[in-house]
Amino acid sequence: MTAVTARAHTNIALVKYWGKADPNLMLPQTSSLSLTLDQFYTDTTVEFDPRLTHDMVRINAQLLAAPASQKVVDFLNIVREQSGQSAFAHVTSVNHVPTAAGLASSASAFAAMAGAASRAAGLELTPRALSRLARRGSGSATRSIYGGFVEWQAGSDDHTSLAIPLQETVDWPIAVVALVLDPHHKRISSRQGMQSSVTTSPYYPAWKTVVAQDLATIKPAILHQDFSTMGEVLESNAMRMHALTLSAQPPYSYFNGDTLRAMDTVRVLRQAGQECYYTLDAGPNLKVFCQTPDLPTITQKFAEQFGAEHVIVAHPGPGLRFLS
Amino acid sequence: MTAVTARAHTNIALVKYWGKADPNLMLPQTSSLSLTLDQFYTDTTVEFDPRLTHDMVRINAQLLAAPASQKVVDFLNIVREQSGQSAFAHVTSVNHVPTAAGLASSASAFAAMAGAASRAAGLELTPRALSRLARRGSGSATRSIYGGFVEWQAGSDDHTSLAIPLQETVDWPIAVVALVLDPHHKRISSRQGMQSSVTTSPYYPAWKTVVAQDLATIKPAILHQDFSTMGEVLESNAMRMHALTLSAQPPYSYFNGDTLRAMDTVRVLRQAGQECYYTLDAGPNLKVFCQTPDLPTITQKFAEQFGAEHVIVAHPGPGLRFLS
């Protein structure tokens, strides 16, 4: 059989995915919008092999035993079902995402897996079909099939829930400064957090309206390169997502003291004329959007405050591609 | 003229007041519920004096000039209007509330002021009328007219918005451990914060439903001494109030790193069997409710973590009384 290697980059959501409508099909409660980044990616090789008696999954040179490999095996089962390929597979995946950067490696991982596994199984899928397939592995992977700004349209079933590019090639000098502040494993996973928000936050119904309004505002802002509007929307969207965690029963938070200090730094930088806006996902680490002329001042400020080794700069990145 | 001295204690809200419906009459968006505390109080003496050419306001031995005295002068004008008393007044007020304890001294201050000023002006007001009057000075003062557990009924106008006691004498061994963690003046006042939440948070309409449900749950829990239910409601109510600050535009937070660490400590204590629940208002300091058998372990834990000098224990306290 042929080994196929695919590379996909991670993405950072400007309008968040927070809540599943169908946990089996990974249908989301709302649409979402992201920027694919250039710095963080996963290379995955898949080869189906009739001699195997079970799937062999190596991630970062570590052979995974069950149950750790179960998510990958489940995903391969979907590919086998779609392709008619019945053999088990060798999967070798290497994440080029700094440990605990707060930049979900599952997005790049399952996007690369969707590409490599489908082609290795003999399928030639369109990007839309790859996006649908990646969704089954991880919601945010749906968007990493495309480069640049990408919208995941919630849809209503397996067929209609997929990403479409808003602007694949970003001709706009913007950057994302990732602060890597806390290497600890988070106490509440995204999956648990989303579920808790959907089922217990009294604010969840209003969140769905927030997302619809934010998407309607941010898409033209991106296309018109209106940085202020884009920034205000992405920051308030993130905080309204985190308000769902505080308002869940029991309440919880992904913030720590560094999170709050970094938020203050963003505010101080803005007051000093360096326009920047933060977002954060199900973890304590801020990702700060800025325009490249402001990048030196902003990175220096964060390096002074948190140490240069905790500051990583990323730019808009490309979609899925095949390396072999 | 006669000098009258009144003493009122501060209170801590279990179901929060967060948002005005009428800023002039201080009518709230929702009802709220509090416990009056024994540790923190204000003594206020008022004497009307025809020889004065303006009101003389001394707080903690400091003579206030305009505009610092304006809130007190405005309040005295309401008393003069109600009483027909036309003289200016000497006001001497001493707050026995530790600086920045996060226990609003305005609650005890305006409750004591309402008592002393109305009686000095010749009015003999019922507790209900005193509660309505105190409301004009500060929303939370409405509740400090009564001891124990008190509900401020939102009402719909000046006449109907007032506190009523739920249980004035608390025959239940409970305590509130106040952590005094941050002496800094807060960046966003309660007044600004409330206004911002009411006008910009998409979750505010749902907050009003939350409060109605929380009141319906917590009142029987208090009367039946069901500590777990009371605790769960007061903690989730506080977090849902703070979710309104994160979801405002622009977003803001009253939390700091110590706030998050103290929340974690409460969680750890609960897991270890010491049942306790926290609340916090428009500032970073936690107030932790517990039952007195657990008090030694809980205070020791917080003393170890933050220093014994930052830990103050309070119990249910009395309503307004006249000292002369």
Chai-1 contact restraints between the chains, C-beta under 6 A:
chainA,res_idxA,chainB,res_idxB,connection_type,confidence,min_distance_angstrom,max_distance_angstrom,comment,restraint_id
A,P202,B,A206,contact,1.0,0.0,6.0,A-B,restraint_1
A,P202,B,V210,contact,1.0,0.0,6.0,A-B,restraint_2
A,Y203,B,Y203,contact,1.0,0.0,6.0,A-B,restraint_3
A,Y203,B,A206,contact,1.0,0.0,6.0,A-B,restraint_4
A,A206,B,P202,contact,1.0,0.0,6.0,A-B,restraint_5
A,A206,B,Y203,contact,1.0,0.0,6.0,A-B,restraint_6
A,A206,B,A206,contact,1.0,0.0,6.0,A-B,restraint_7
A,V210,B,P202,contact,1.0,0.0,6.0,A-B,restraint_8
A,S236,B,Q249,contact,1.0,0.0,6.0,A-B,restraint_9
A,S236,B,P251,contact,1.0,0.0,6.0,A-B,restraint_10
A,M239,B,L246,contact,1.0,0.0,6.0,A-B,restraint_11
A,M239,B,P251,contact,1.0,0.0,6.0,A-B,restraint_12
A,R240,B,S247,contact,1.0,0.0,6.0,A-B,restraint_13
A,H242,B,L246,contact,1.0,0.0,6.0,A-B,restraint_14
A,A243,B,A243,contact,1.0,0.0,6.0,A-B,restraint_15
A,A243,B,L246,contact,1.0,0.0,6.0,A-B,restraint_16
A,A243,B,S247,contact,1.0,0.0,6.0,A-B,restraint_17
A,L246,B,M239,contact,1.0,0.0,6.0,A-B,restraint_18
A,L246,B,H242,contact,1.0,0.0,6.0,A-B,restraint_19
A,L246,B,A243,contact,1.0,0.0,6.0,A-B,restraint_20
A,S247,B,R240,contact,1.0,0.0,6.0,A-B,restraint_21
A,S247,B,A243,contact,1.0,0.0,6.0,A-B,restraint_22
A,Q249,B,S236,contact,1.0,0.0,6.0,A-B,restraint_23
A,P251,B,S236,contact,1.0,0.0,6.0,A-B,restraint_24
A,P251,B,M239,contact,1.0,0.0,6.0,A-B,restraint_25
A,F255,B,L260,contact,1.0,0.0,6.0,A-B,restraint_26
A,N256,B,L260,contact,1.0,0.0,6.0,A-B,restraint_27
A,G257,B,G257,contact,1.0,0.0,6.0,A-B,restraint_28
A,L260,B,N256,contact,1.0,0.0,6.0,A-B,restraint_29
